[in-house]
Amino acid sequence: MNNEYDVIIIGGGITGAGTARDCALRGLRVLLVERGDIADGATGRNHGLLHSGARYAVKDGESARECIAENRILRRIAPHCVEDTQGLFITLPEDEEAGYGLDYQQRFIQACRDAGISAEAMDPREAVRLEPSVNPRLIGAVKVPDGSVDPFKLCAANILDARLHGADILTYAEVQSLILEGSAVRGIRVRKRRSGETAEYRARVTVNAAGIWGQAIVRMAGAQISMFPAKGALLVFAHRVNHVVINRCRKSADGDILVPGDTVTVIGTTSTKIPFEDCDDLNVTPDEVALLLREGSQLCPTLASTRILRAYAGVRPLVAADNDPSGRNISRGIVCLDHATRDGIESFVTITGGKLMTYRLMAQMATDAVCDKLGVSEPCTTHTALLPPTVDNAFTAGTPDGELVCECENVTMGQIRSAIRNFDIHSLADLRRRTRVGMGTCQGTYCVRKAAAALAEAQGSPADARPLAEEYLGERWKGMMPVGWGDTLREMEFMQRVFKAGAPSTFK
Ligand SMILES: Cc1cc2nc3c(=O)[nH]c(=O)nc-3n(C[C@H](O)[C@H](O)[C@H](O)COP(=O)(O)OP(=O)(O)OC[C@H]3O[C@@H](n4cnc5c(N)ncnc54)[C@H](O)[C@@H]3O)c2cc1C
């Protein structure tokens, strides 16, 4: 690693990863710094909905147009991260009573079409044929080009491509202060979390892509931005209940999106303003679980009797308007701030707001701002340049690399080794974010030992397999506890017994 760069990017979520890739593709010398693992913030804690834009069409035509344009681009540049599930916006009898009946459906369809989103009204029986799990009481449905996206893979693919184009990626390094010279930001001071060492890195421009934590980074530069921490809780169900995304055709509300992704289904979300200090310690409450189950069962009645795998929560990086720090006027759009014009601070850009869905456009806007400052005229190519796969997939059954480690998610030993080779992996949670190991129905009960042994061996300390596995199981339990009754409780008890019975010789 060098200590001098053209651009330093703070934050290894999807916005920072996309910006690092765009900057690297335009020939800049790039350093990305992330305090934990990549996709550890909101990027790894959302629905994974590949918005068509229909959700925003009635209220926010600009966001809707951005979403459908990016939806088409992502399908092209990242087919391995996207699933074309399609989406249904359904109307229930109670929606009609609340003023969101079939008249509203017509308004919704027109708004979608105005934004360039295909929206096709369906007969309710036809909708049930398309998605048999949908609430059969529906009185109307509209089909739109929603999909699902794997946020972990998408983020990792951007990081990998940034690196392939020369970027340096430094994870587990927390930016503690900015290097300020006169009215300009000249770089960062970091503390490396694993070694405790501190280091300085300098750059001609610094980009703040730290999501909700971006507020603290702006403060380090001596300026102010009012972020609005809106926590959202979600539940994961143990199998893929629906195959088409199901939304409610009404004003956006809690628990009105059901997204199938990989082997599971996710219901979300709630929205609660939380104190900024709580963003690092999120818990899902019993009230949130009850609300999500109640609303989810309206979309798909079988959810009420489906095993819940776990609960999790994230914080949306929303920005309050500059003249409205109370947060009453929240923007869900993209916010790209050039702090030279806004605050008189040179060489410093903040990119935040937006959505996972619009990350590429956000990255393009941030990179354009960086290139303007550096006098670089290289055009953006991320709307056409394909993203690479993040782990090698071709391993032959019967060979050591073809051995199946995680049966729920079909993860082979070869994929685990390839992820360890390609990325800076320190824990099984890092490995899970790269390969989905342990994310399935058994939550790691059957695979954690093998995965821990492979990681410990790669780290040159086989004796560490046990603590690695214990740390991982602790993390899994945190997500299972809020839904710890019925089948989930039985699974937890089973997991506990397996580990009591299996220790310690299995870790040798
Ligand atoms: C509940 C919920 C559901 C959502 N559903 C969807 C959806 O279905 N579809 C969609 O398109 N969008 C969705 N979103 C929005 C989407 O998740 C976010 O807009 C997006 O992930 C933000 O990415 P980011 O990179 O800007 O922020 P983050 O992913 O939060 O990344 C910021 C990173 O900065 C790092 N960082 C912070 N401080 C420092 C520091 N001092 N030094 C170094 N690094 C630091 C953090 O560790 C973090 O990794 C949802 C959000 C939530 C919360």
The ligand as an ORCA input file, in Angstrom:
! r2SCAN-3c Opt
* xyz 0 1
  C     -34.293     -1.921      6.617
  C     -33.789     -1.436      5.295
  C     -34.294     -1.966      4.104
  C     -33.829     -1.497      2.875
  N     -34.262     -2.105      1.739
  C     -33.731     -1.735      0.540
  C     -34.079     -2.440     -0.633
  O     -34.795     -3.439     -0.583
  N     -33.586     -1.992     -1.825
  C     -32.768     -0.913     -1.904
  O     -32.407     -0.540     -3.015
  N     -32.361     -0.257     -0.790
  C     -32.819     -0.653      0.425
  N     -32.402     -0.035      1.575
  C     -31.434      1.071      1.478
  C     -29.997      0.560      1.299
  O     -29.726     -0.509      2.153
  C     -29.019      1.694      1.614
  O     -29.417      2.864      0.942
  C     -27.603      1.346      1.167
  O     -27.219      0.067      1.571
  C     -26.632      2.374      1.750
  O     -25.320      1.997      1.415
  P     -24.089      2.890      1.890
  O     -22.865      2.286      1.327
  O     -24.353      4.311      1.548
  O     -24.114      2.797      3.470
  P     -23.639      1.566      4.389
  O     -23.913      0.265      3.764
  O     -24.206      1.801      5.742
  O     -22.061      1.734      4.404
  C     -21.389      2.705      5.153
  C     -20.104      2.073      5.648
  O     -19.280      3.060      6.245
  C     -18.529      2.440      7.275
  N     -18.021      3.447      8.198
  C     -18.738      4.216      9.053
  N     -17.915      5.010      9.764
  C     -16.651      4.740      9.357
  C     -15.368      5.210      9.744
  N     -15.227      6.138     10.693
  N     -14.272      4.696      9.137
  C     -14.409      3.747      8.162
  N     -15.612      3.265      7.771
  C     -16.716      3.743      8.351
  C     -19.567      1.517      7.924
  O     -18.950      0.478      8.666
  C     -20.344      1.019      6.721
  O     -19.896     -0.243      6.260
  C     -32.843     -0.474      2.824
  C     -32.315      0.029      4.015
  C     -32.761     -0.448      5.240
  C     -32.141      0.054      6.507
*
